[in-house]
């Protein structure tokens, strides 16, 4: 049943049984500790540049004026 909610729940239960109840918390902790940049909150200029880059490559058309 891969790719379904039931399959995901079964996989999560298996992971918790094999690796402990804090399996997913440990994954998140490792990811948080690995980060070095501080994210967009720490660097507003980086956020502005990234947003502009995303806007340039967006596949959406120009905004339509509401009447």
C-alpha positions in Angstrom: 0.0 0.0 0.0 2.8 2.4 -0.7 1.7 5.9 -1.5 -1.5 5.9 0.7 -2.3 7.3 4.1 -2.6 3.8 5.5 0.8 2.9 4.1 2.4 6.0 5.6 0.9 5.3 9.0 2.2 1.7 8.8 5.7 2.9 7.8 5.7 5.5 10.6 4.7 2.8 13.1 7.5 0.5 11.9 10.1 3.3 12.1 9.0 4.1 15.7 9.1 0.5 16.7 12.6 -0.1 15.3 14.2 3.2 16.2 12.3 4.5 19.2 9.4 6.8 19.8 11.5 9.9 19.2 12.7 8.8 15.7 11.2 11.8 13.9 12.2 14.2 16.6 15.8 13.1 16.2 15.6 13.6 12.5 14.4 17.2 13.0 17.0 17.9 15.6 19.8 16.8 13.3 18.5 19.0 10.5 18.2 22.0 12.8 21.7 21.5 14.2 23.1 21.1 10.6 21.8 24.5 9.5 24.4 27.3 9.6 22.8 30.3 7.8 20.0 31.2 10.2 17.4 31.3 7.4 15.6 34.3 5.9 14.7 35.7 9.3 18.3 36.4 10.0 19.1 37.9 6.5 16.3 40.0 5.0 18.4 40.9 1.9 18.8 37.2 1.2 15.1 36.8 1.4 14.5 39.7 -1.0 16.9 38.3 -3.5 15.4 34.8 -3.3 11.9 36.2 -3.7 12.8 38.2 -6.7 14.5 35.1 -8.2 11.4 33.1 -7.7 9.2 35.8 -9.2 11.4 35.9 -12.3 11.1 32.2 -13.0 7.5 31.8 -12.0 5.3 30.1 -14.6 2.3 32.2 -13.6 1.3 35.0 -15.8 1.1 38.7 -14.7 -1.5 39.6 -12.1 -4.9 40.5 -13.4 -6.6 43.7 -12.2 -9.7 43.3 -10.2 -12.6 45.5 -11.2 
